[in-house]
Amino acid sequence: MTEPADHPFVDAVRPLVDALGGQLVAPEAAEGDDVVLSWEGREVLAVRLPHLADSLDHMLAELERRHGVPLARLDRRTKQQVVRVLETRGAFAVRHGVETVAGALGVSRFTIYNYLNREARPGPPPGDG
């Protein structure tokens, strides 16, 4: 695959594309769903976005790098934070997303649903306090 030409715009968007799990390609190598980006009226690069399932794997790997340990070794509170981040990023809209995340965190699907439901509650139930 052809890399895009050396250009400051390419350098500027590379971290974003990497964070999304995308791939930079030369505009002339763009395919159907690729997003072609222009700079000052000239096509400079195209971005090939990952499939949703690949995106989830990429998000999990990025979170593992961020925490510096396998996600399964995180404490409960940090796992809950990871689930919140993943929910915000749409990870649970992916088919088998809950199962995939549960496996990565070393917990059950039921635990993931509990983490998600816990966040959905506005506060402690009446009478707690």
Secondary structure, DSSP 8 states (H G I E B T S, - for coil): -------HHHHHHHHHHHHHT-EEE-GGG--TT-EEEEETTEEEEEEE---HHHHHHHHHHHHHHHHTS-GGGS-HHHHHHHHHHHHHTTGGGSTTHHHHHHHHHTS-HHHHHHHHHHHHS-SS-TT--
